[in-house]
Amino acid sequence: MNWPHLRPGDITGVLFVVVLVGIVVLLLLLFRGLRRNENFGFGPEWQCTQMEQGDPICVRLVDNDTPNKDAPR
């Protein structure tokens, strides 16, 4: 089988892509913890907390100005 020889430009391109991918991976690992306000698909009235094991726990925030439909009149 005839394999093509690598030229200096090919090696430079490969090294550039390896460095670029390394930087992207490093940035993703470093800034992974900054996204703390995830609502996991719920609306803004939900507050969710990610658990180390298992699914997140979400609690619906209560608006005190809205009337309670279950309260006696």
C-alpha positions as CSV (number, residue, x, y, z in Angstrom):
1,M,0.0,0.0,0.0
2,N,1.3,3.4,-0.9
3,W,1.1,5.8,2.1
4,P,1.6,9.5,1.3
5,H,4.5,11.2,3.1
6,L,3.7,14.0,5.6
7,R,4.8,17.4,4.7
8,P,5.7,20.2,7.2
9,G,2.4,21.9,6.5
10,D,0.5,18.7,7.3
11,I,2.2,18.3,10.6
12,T,1.5,22.0,11.5
13,G,-2.2,21.6,10.7
14,V,-2.4,18.4,12.8
15,L,-0.7,20.1,15.7
16,F,-3.0,23.2,15.4
17,V,-6.1,21.0,15.5
18,V,-4.7,19.1,18.5
19,V,-4.0,22.3,20.4
20,L,-7.4,23.8,19.5
21,V,-9.3,20.7,20.7
22,G,-7.2,20.7,23.9
23,I,-8.1,24.3,24.6
24,V,-11.8,23.7,24.0
25,V,-11.7,20.6,26.4
26,L,-9.9,22.6,29.0
27,L,-12.3,25.5,28.9
28,L,-15.3,23.1,29.1
29,L,-13.8,21.4,32.2
30,L,-12.9,24.7,33.9
31,F,-16.2,26.5,33.3
32,R,-18.4,23.5,33.8
33,G,-19.5,24.5,37.3
34,L,-20.6,28.1,36.3
35,R,-24.0,27.0,35.0
36,R,-25.8,26.7,38.3
37,N,-29.2,28.1,37.2
38,E,-30.3,25.2,35.1
39,N,-34.0,24.5,35.2
40,F,-33.8,21.1,33.4
41,G,-36.6,22.0,31.0
42,F,-39.0,23.6,33.5
43,G,-40.0,27.3,33.5
44,P,-38.4,30.1,35.4
45,E,-40.8,29.5,38.4
46,W,-38.9,26.3,39.2
47,Q,-35.7,26.0,41.2
48,C,-33.7,22.8,40.6
49,T,-30.7,21.3,42.3
50,Q,-28.5,18.7,40.7
51,M,-27.8,15.7,43.0
52,E,-24.5,13.8,42.8
53,Q,-26.3,10.6,42.2
54,G,-29.7,10.4,40.5
55,D,-32.0,12.9,39.0
56,P,-32.2,16.6,40.0
57,I,-34.7,17.7,42.6
58,C,-37.0,20.6,41.5
59,V,-39.2,22.8,43.7
60,R,-41.8,25.2,42.3
61,L,-41.4,28.7,43.7
62,V,-44.5,30.2,45.3
63,D,-45.8,33.6,44.3
64,N,-47.4,35.2,47.3
65,D,-49.5,37.7,45.3
66,T,-51.5,35.0,43.4
67,P,-54.7,33.7,45.1
68,N,-54.8,30.2,46.3
69,K,-57.6,28.2,44.6
70,D,-57.6,25.6,47.5
71,A,-58.0,28.1,50.3
72,P,-61.5,28.6,51.8
73,R,-63.2,31.9,50.8
